[in-house]
Amino acid sequence: MASRHLARSIAMQSLYEWDFAGKKEDLKELVERNIQEFGPGLEDVNKDFIRTLASGVKEHMPDLNQIIEKAAPEWPLEQITIVDRNVLRLGLFELLYGNKDEVPPKVAINEAIELAKNFSGESSGKFVNGVLGTVYRELESGSTSSP
């Protein structure tokens, strides 16, 4: 598994665990534990990437949730599976707030789709693709204000 993909997987697993526990646990502690458990030998730059993704999603969660609700109005946030919800948050964070030179938007979308397929299922990949694709098209057309 490529280092960046593994980093995203660890960030998603940490966000899933945090969300599953009702956001009562310390996300930073979960991230560090998961880095130790699932990412032995990862370079520091990828460990920092994991921390940036997890903390960025947490910091921007109200905005990310609002965007998900707008892009998938037929799916109330609490009805989206925990995995899919956090994959969407992660993908949106990279799409909206990430370094576009490091991770182009289409790469962020494709990575989120792969996470959904690996951790949730084929139909989840299609759902994530639909939501992130909608947001991306709105960004490209300028109909959504960029953060």
N, C-alpha and C positions, 0 to 999 in steps of 0.2 A: 504494500500500500504506500503510495507516495506520501511524503512527509506533510505536505499541506493538507491533503485529504485526511490523513490521520489526525492532524491538528483540528480540523473542522469536526471530525467524528468525536473527538474528546470534548470539544466545546459543546457540541450538541448533547452528548450524554450527560455532561455536567448540568446544562440548562434543563434537561428533562428531569433529572433527579431533583433539582432545586424546585421546579414547578410541581412535580409529583408530591413533594413534601409540603406543599402549600407556601412555598417561598419563605419558610421559617428557618431553614438552615443557612449557614454562611456560604454564599456562592464561592467566595475566594478559597475557602477550605475545601469545598467539593472539587474545585478545579485543580488545586494542588494535589489532592489525593488521587484524582483520576489521571493526572499527568504521570505521577509515580507508578500507578498501576498499569495504565494502558500505553504510556509513551516512554518507556525506558530507552535511553539512547537518542531521543529527539534532540536536535540542536537547540540551543537557547533561543535562536530567532523563531523557531516554531513553537516553543513553549510560550514565548512572548505573544505570538500570534493567537494562541489559545486564550490567553488571559485577556487580550484586547477584544477578541470576539465576545467572550462571556460577559465581560464588564460593559462593553458597548451595548450589547443587547439589553442588559439590565438597566443601564442608564437611559436608553431610548425606548424602553418597553411601552410606555403609554402611546407614543407616536406610532411605533410598529404595530401595536394592537389595533389602533384606529385605522391604519392603512389596510390591514388584513380585513377588518370588518367592512371597509368600503369596497375592497376588491372582491370580496366573497360574501355579499350581503345575504345570500341564502344559507350561509353557515355561521351561526352565532359562534363567537370565539370559544365559549365553554363547550360547544358541541364538536369542535375540531379535536381530534385525538391529541394527546399531549406530545407525542413525537412530531406529528405534522405541524402543530402549532409552533414548536420550537425550531423545527427546520425552516418554517416560513420566517420566523423572527430573525434567524441567523442569516438566511438568504437576503432578506430585506435590509438588514444591517449592512451587509457587504455591498449590496446594490446601491444603497443611499448614502452611506457614510464611509465606505471603504476607499482605499487608495485605488483609483481607476487605472493607474499605470501598473500597479502590482497585480490587481485582480480586475480584469475587464468585466463589465456587466454580464456578458453572456457566459463567462466562466463562472461567475458567482451563481448564476441561475442553474447552469449545468451541475455544479457541485451540490447545490441544494436538492436538485432532482435525484442525484445519485444517493445522497443521504436518505432521502425519503424512501427510495426503492430498497436500500439496504436495511434500514431500520424499521420500515413500516410495510411497504408493499407496492406493487406495480400501480395500483389505482392511486396511491398516495403520490407517486411520482408525477402522474398526470395532473392531479389536483394542485400540487406545488408549482408545476410548470404553468398551469393556467393562471394562478394567482400572481406569480412573479412576472409572467409574460405580460399580463394586464398592466401591472405597475410599470414595467420597463417601457411598454408602448406609450403610456401616459407621460412618462418622463421624456421620452424621445420627441413626442409631439408638443411638449411644453405645456400640457394641460394640467399638470400637477406641479406645484411649486416644490423645487428641490430644497432639501434642508441646508 
